[in-house]
Amino acid sequence: MTTTELETIAKMMVAEGKGILAIDESTPTIKKRFDSINVESTEENRRAYRDLLITNPDGNKYISGMILYDETIRQSTSDGTPFAEKLTNDGIMPGIKVDTGAKDFALHSNEKITEGLDGLRERLAEYKNLGAKFAKWRAVITIGKNIPTTACIDANAHALARYAGLCQEIGIVPMVEPEVLMDADNTIDLCYNITEKTLSSLFSTLKNQDVSIAHTILKTNMVISGKQCPTQANVQEVAEKTVQCLLKNVPSELAGIVFLSGGQSAELATAHLNAMNQNNKDLPWPLSFSYGRALQEPCLKAWGGNSENIETAQKALLHREKCNGLACKGEYDTKMEDAA
C-alpha cells in the first residue's frame, strides 16, 4: 500500500460529519454488557448483536469506520457476508483492535502497561487479508496517589509507537489511543496536566521512531473532571480545556482526532464534542468521535437479546450516530433528544 492510500484511509476515517463506532469489546467486556440486559454471552448472541450494529440501515451516513474484535472480524452477517466485506461494501472502513490488554506494570503499583507486540507483524498481515484498513491500540494512564509516573507514560508511548510503525509498514492506518482514565476524584486541571504529559511523550516517541504523523489517527480522552470529583466542569470548560491541550501538544500534520467517551453518558459525550466544533472552526485537524458505550448503550437496552427488537434497536443506534455526526460539525441541538 502506498502512502497515498494510507492518507486516503486516514482522511476517510475523519470525513466531515462522520466518526468511528467502536464495537471491539473483548469477550469479558461484552459479557458485562450482556449481563446488564440478562443475555447470555454466547458466540451466536455476540454475532447477532454485532450483526445489528454493522447492518444498521443508513449508518454509513454518520459512521466512517468500525473497530472490530478478533472474533468479530472472522464472523458474518445473517446472510453469510463476512462482516468486513459488508462494511466495505457500505463505504465503512473495517478496523481491528490489536493489543492484548493492559497488564500490571512491573515495579509500578496500580499502573498498567499494554501488551501485544509479540507476533504483531504476523497478526497485522492476517488482519489485512481479512479486510482491515486501520487498527487500534489502547494504553491506560491512571490518575491516583503519586501516579501516573513518567516511567508508565513513556513505556506506553514506546509501545504505541512500535505498534504504529508495524501498522504503517504493512499498510494499515494506526489509531493510537492513550487514555487518561476519568474514574478518580481529580480536578479538570489535573486531567489537563496528565493529558499534556501523555500527548507530549506520545508524539515525541512517534517521531523518534519515524512514524508518519500525517498517516496516524489519535484517539484520546477529553480533558474532564474525574467522576468522583465534587466539582464537575461544565460543557464549555471541558471543550475549551480539551482544545487548548490539543493545540499545545498535537502536531498540526496529524490526520485527525477522535474522542473516546470514557464512561460519559451518551448525551454528555455528544454535547462536549459539539461544543468543541461549534467554537473552533479553524483547527488544524478534524475533531470527531470513536465511541463505544456512548453510541451502543441505548441500542443494547432496546435490543435486549430479542430478534423482534432489532429494528427498534437500530433506530436508537442511528439516532445517536446522527447526533454525533452533527456534533462533528457543531450542529447538534439537545432538542434532538426530546424529539427522539
C-alpha positions in Angstrom: 0.0 0.0 0.0 1.3 3.4 -0.9 1.4 6.5 1.4 -1.3 8.0 -0.8 -3.6 5.1 0.1 -2.8 5.5 3.8 -3.5 9.2 3.5 -6.9 8.4 1.8 -7.9 5.9 4.5 -6.9 8.3 7.3 -8.9 11.2 5.8 -11.9 9.0 5.2 -11.9 8.0 8.9 -12.5 11.6 9.9 -14.6 12.6 7.0 -16.9 15.6 7.7 -19.9 14.7 9.8 -18.7 11.1 10.4 -17.0 9.1 13.1 -16.0 5.7 14.3 -18.2 3.2 16.1 -16.1 1.1 18.5 -17.5 -2.5 18.7 -14.2 -4.1 19.8 -15.1 -5.1 23.3 -13.2 -8.2 24.5 -15.1 -11.3 25.4 -15.0 -10.5 29.2 -16.2 -6.9 28.5 -19.0 -7.9 26.2 -20.1 -10.4 28.8 -20.5 -7.5 31.3 -22.6 -5.6 28.7 -24.8 -8.7 28.1 -25.1 -9.3 31.9 -26.7 -5.8 32.2 -29.5 -6.9 29.9 -29.7 -10.6 31.2 -28.5 -12.1 27.9 -26.1 -15.0 27.8 -22.7 -14.2 26.2 -22.6 -17.0 23.6 -20.7 -16.7 20.3 -24.0 -16.6 18.4 -25.5 -13.9 20.7 -22.4 -11.8 20.2 -22.5 -12.3 16.5 -26.2 -11.4 16.4 -25.7 -8.2 18.3 -22.8 -7.1 16.2 -24.8 -8.0 13.1 -27.4 -5.5 14.0 -24.8 -2.8 14.7 -23.0 -3.5 11.4 -26.1 -3.8 9.2 -27.9 -0.7 10.6 -29.7 0.9 7.6 -28.2 4.4 6.8 -25.5 4.0 9.4 -22.9 4.9 6.7 -24.3 8.5 6.7 -22.7 9.1 10.0 -20.2 6.2 10.5 -16.9 6.1 8.6 -15.4 3.1 10.3 -15.9 0.4 12.9 -13.4 -1.1 15.2 -13.8 -4.9 15.4 -12.6 -7.5 17.8 -10.6 -10.6 16.7 -13.7 -12.8 17.0 -15.9 -10.3 15.1 -13.7 -9.8 12.0 -14.0 -13.5 11.4 -17.8 -13.6 11.7 -20.5 -12.9 9.1 -23.9 -11.4 8.7 -27.1 -13.5 8.9 -27.0 -13.9 5.1 -23.4 -15.1 5.2 -21.5 -12.0 4.1 -18.3 -11.5 6.1 -18.6 -8.5 8.4 -15.5 -6.8 6.9 -16.9 -7.3 3.4 -20.3 -5.9 4.4 -18.8 -2.8 6.0 -16.5 -2.2 2.9 -19.5 -2.6 0.6 -21.3 0.1 2.6 -18.4 2.5 2.5 -17.5 1.9 6.1 -13.9 1.0 6.9 -13.2 -2.1 8.9 -10.7 -1.6 11.8 -9.3 -4.0 14.3 -8.2 -3.9 17.9 -4.8 -5.5 18.1 -3.5 -5.0 21.6 -3.9 -7.9 24.1 -4.9 -5.8 27.1 -3.5 -3.6 29.8 -1.5 -5.7 32.4 0.2 -4.7 35.7 3.3 -2.6 35.1 6.3 -4.3 36.8 7.6 -2.4 39.8 4.8 0.2 39.5 1.9 -0.3 41.8 -1.6 0.5 40.4 -0.2 1.2 36.9 -0.7 -0.6 33.6 1.3 -1.4 30.5 -0.4 -2.6 27.3 0.8 -5.8 25.8 0.5 -7.4 22.4 3.7 -6.6 20.4 4.9 -10.2 20.2 3.8 -11.6 16.9 2.0 -8.4 15.9 3.6 -8.1 12.5 2.2 -11.5 11.5 -1.2 -10.7 13.1 -1.5 -7.5 11.2 -0.8 -9.3 7.9 -3.6 -11.7 8.7 -6.0 -8.9 9.6 -5.1 -7.0 6.4 -6.0 -10.1 4.4 -9.3 -10.3 6.4 -10.1 -6.7 5.2 -8.9 -4.4 8.0 -8.0 -0.9 6.9 -7.0 0.5 10.2 -6.0 -0.8 13.7 -6.3 0.4 17.3 -4.0 0.0 20.4 -5.2 1.4 23.7 -2.9 2.4 26.6 -4.3 3.1 30.0 -3.0 6.0 32.2 -4.4 6.0 35.7 -4.6 9.1 37.9 -4.0 8.4 41.6 -1.7 9.0 44.5 1.8 9.6 43.0 0.7 8.2 39.7 1.0 8.3 36.8 4.7 8.0 36.8 6.9 9.3 33.9 8.0 5.6 33.5 4.5 4.4 32.9 3.7 7.2 30.4 6.9 6.7 28.5 6.7 2.9 28.4 3.1 3.1 27.0 4.2 5.7 24.5 7.0 3.5 23.3 4.6 0.5 22.8 2.2 2.7 20.9 5.0 3.9 18.6 6.2 0.4 17.9 2.7 -0.7 17.1 2.1 2.3 14.9 5.3 1.6 12.9 4.3 -2.0 12.3 0.9 -0.8 11.1 2.3 1.6 8.6 4.9 -0.8 7.4 2.2 -3.2 6.3 -0.2 -0.6 5.0 -2.7 -0.2 7.8 -3.5 3.2 9.4 -2.7 3.2 13.1 -5.1 4.6 15.6 -3.1 5.4 18.8 -5.2 5.6 22.0 -3.5 6.8 25.2 -6.5 7.0 27.6 -6.1 9.1 30.7 -8.9 7.5 32.9 -11.6 9.7 34.4 -12.5 7.4 37.3 -10.7 9.2 40.2 -11.5 12.3 42.2 -9.1 14.6 40.3 -9.9 18.1 39.1 -10.1 19.0 35.4 -6.8 20.9 35.8 -5.0 17.7 36.9 -6.5 15.9 34.0 -5.2 18.6 31.7 -1.7 18.3 33.2 -1.6 14.5 32.8 -3.1 14.5 29.3 -0.5 17.1 28.3 2.4 14.9 29.6 0.9 11.9 27.9 0.4 13.5 24.5 3.8 15.2 24.6 5.5 11.8 25.3 3.5 10.1 22.7 4.2 12.4 19.8 7.9 12.8 20.7 8.2 9.0 20.7 6.3 8.6 17.4 8.6 11.0 15.7 11.7 9.3 17.2 10.6 6.0 15.7 9.9 7.6 12.3 6.2 7.0 12.4 4.4 9.2 9.9 2.2 11.5 11.9 0.2 12.5 8.8 -0.9 8.9 8.4 -1.9 8.4 12.1 -5.2 9.0 13.9 -5.2 10.0 17.6 -8.0 8.5 19.8 -7.9 10.4 23.1 -9.8 11.3 26.3 -11.3 14.7 26.7 -9.9 17.0 29.4 -12.5 16.4 32.0 -13.2 16.2 35.8 -12.7 12.8 37.4 -16.0 11.0 38.0 -15.6 11.3 41.8 -14.5 15.0 41.8 -17.1 17.0 43.8 -16.8 19.9 41.3 -17.7 18.8 37.8 -16.5 21.1 35.0 -19.3 22.3 32.7 -19.6 21.5 28.9 -17.9 24.8 27.8 -15.0 24.4 30.2 -14.4 20.8 29.1 -14.5 21.9 25.4 -12.1 24.9 26.0 -9.5 23.0 28.0 -9.6 20.0 25.7 -9.0 22.1 22.6 -6.3 24.1 24.4 -4.5 21.0 25.4 -4.6 19.5 21.9 -3.4 22.7 20.2 -0.5 22.8 22.5 0.6 19.2 22.2 -0.6 17.7 19.0 1.3 18.3 15.7 -0.7 20.1 13.0 0.1 17.4 10.4 -1.9 14.7 12.3 -4.6 13.3 10.1 -7.4 13.7 12.7 -8.5 13.3 16.3 -11.4 11.1 17.6 -12.5 11.1 21.2 -13.3 8.2 23.4 -16.4 8.6 25.7 -14.6 7.2 28.7 -17.8 6.4 30.7 -19.6 9.7 29.9 -23.3 9.5 29.3 -24.4 9.3 25.7 -25.8 12.8 25.7 -22.9 14.4 27.5 -20.3 12.9 25.2 -22.2 14.4 22.3 -22.6 17.8 23.9 -18.9 18.0 24.7 -17.9 17.2 21.1 -20.5 19.6 19.7 -19.1 22.5 21.9 -15.6 21.9 20.6 -16.6 22.1 17.0 -19.1 24.9 17.5 -16.5 27.2 19.0 -13.4 26.2 16.9 -13.9 26.4 13.1 -10.2 26.7 12.1 -8.4 23.8 13.9 -5.6 22.1 12.1 -7.3 18.7 12.3 -10.9 17.4 12.4 -12.4 16.6 15.8 -14.6 13.5 15.6 -15.7 10.6 17.8 -14.8 7.0 18.4 -17.4 6.0 20.9 -18.4 2.5 22.2 -20.8 2.7 25.1 -21.9 6.2 24.3 -23.2 5.0 21.0 -24.2 1.5 21.8 -25.9 1.7 25.2 -29.4 2.8 24.2 -29.3 0.3 21.3 -28.2 -2.5 23.6 -31.0 -1.9 26.0 -33.6 -1.6 23.2 -32.4 -5.0 21.7 -32.4 -6.9 25.0 -31.3 -10.1 23.1 -34.7 -10.3 21.3 -34.6 -10.5 17.5 -38.0 -8.9 17.4 -36.4 -5.7 18.8 -33.8 -5.3 16.1 -35.5 -2.5 14.2 -36.1 -0.5 17.4 -32.6 -1.1 18.5 -31.2 0.1 15.1 -33.3 3.2 15.2 -31.9 4.0 18.7 -28.4 3.5 17.4 -29.0 5.6 14.3 -30.3 8.4 16.5 -27.0 8.5 18.5 -24.9 8.2 15.3 -26.8 11.2 13.8 -26.4 13.3 16.9 -22.7 12.7 17.0 -22.4 13.2 13.2 -24.0 16.7 13.7 -21.7 17.3 16.7 -18.7 16.9 14.4 -19.9 20.0 12.6 -21.1 21.9 15.7 -24.7 21.5 14.6 -26.1 19.3 17.4 -29.0 20.6 19.5 -30.2 19.0 22.7 -33.8 19.4 21.4 -33.0 16.4 19.2 -33.0 14.2 22.3 -36.5 15.3 23.2 -37.8 14.7 19.7 -36.3 11.2 19.8 
